[in-house]
Amino acid sequence: MVGGAGGHDAHGPRVARSASNQPLIADKDRPDENKPVRPTQRGKKPRARRMNLSLTRIDAWSVAKVTFMLSVAGALIQIIAVALLWSLLKVVGVFDQVTQIVSSAGLDAGGVNLANIFSLPTILSGITIFSIAEIVLITILVTIFALLYNVVSALVGGVHITLGDD
């Protein structure tokens, strides 16, 4: 039996060699089994392996799920960034200066209260509504682009990628 399930061949049991192809202590009695499978070439760098792949189809449902989750993360970042920016502008006193400029110019006669317009709850409500609309729109658009990619890929064969091993 040559190379059978038991791991024995005509010369006896197989013995593992070290990574440096030096015989192990147990291999001293069988020097002919310690030859490397390929002769090692000193000084030459091994060639990098290359693999050609084609991206021919994208699962639209998978794209929709990933896009939705990334959009939600982006919306949360956007809401937190706006809250921090509002806090910074409030600390610096920008809103007070804008209110003072508007009142000195006589434009507040219409009864518009800028303190209510620039309040944190109003700003966060607006940015939250905008972020929800943005989540829905981005998810739908990217899913449509994935479906369009599948149609175009069926016609031209997809995107060809060459991967290399360093």
ZIGI-V230665 format. One record per run of one state. SS is the DSSP state (2 for helix, 1 for strand, 0 for the rest). FROM is the first residue (numbers start at 1). TO is the last residue. If there is no record, write none. Layout:
<<SS:FROM:TO> <SS:FROM:TO>>
This chain:
<<0:1:7> <1:8:9> <0:10:11> <1:12:13> <0:14:24> <2:25:27> <0:28:30> <2:31:34> <0:35:49> <1:50:55> <0:56:59> <2:60:92> <0:93:93> <2:94:105> <0:106:106> <2:107:110> <0:111:113> <2:114:117> <0:118:119> <2:120:156> <0:157:158> <1:159:164> <0:165:166>>
